[in-house]
Amino acid sequence: DPCERHPESADTPAMFLSRDAYLVRAYGETDRIRYGTGQIVPADRLAQTCADLLAEPETAYVHLRSASNNCYQARVERA
C-alpha cells in the first residue's frame, strides 16, 4: 500500500537503525538492477552508501531490502 514519503533528510530514518544490516541495490532508468551494485551494508552506513550509488549517473534509484530475507523495505531517490 502507498505510504507517506519520509521527509527529506541526510539522516537515516530511525526505523532503519533497528537492524544490523540491509541489502542495498541500485537500479537504472529502465527499472533493472545495476548488476554489481548489490551489497550488504551496516545500518550506520546506509545513508552514505545510498548517496554514493545515487552519485553515479547510471543509478535512477536504490532499493533497501532485508539482508536476511530479501524483503523490500524502501526506495531511495535523489532529493
Secondary structure, 3 states (H helix, E strand, C coil): CCCCCCCCCCCCCHHHHCCCEEEEEEECCCCCECCCCCEEEEHHHHHHHHHHHHCCCCCCEEEEEECCCCCEEEEECCC
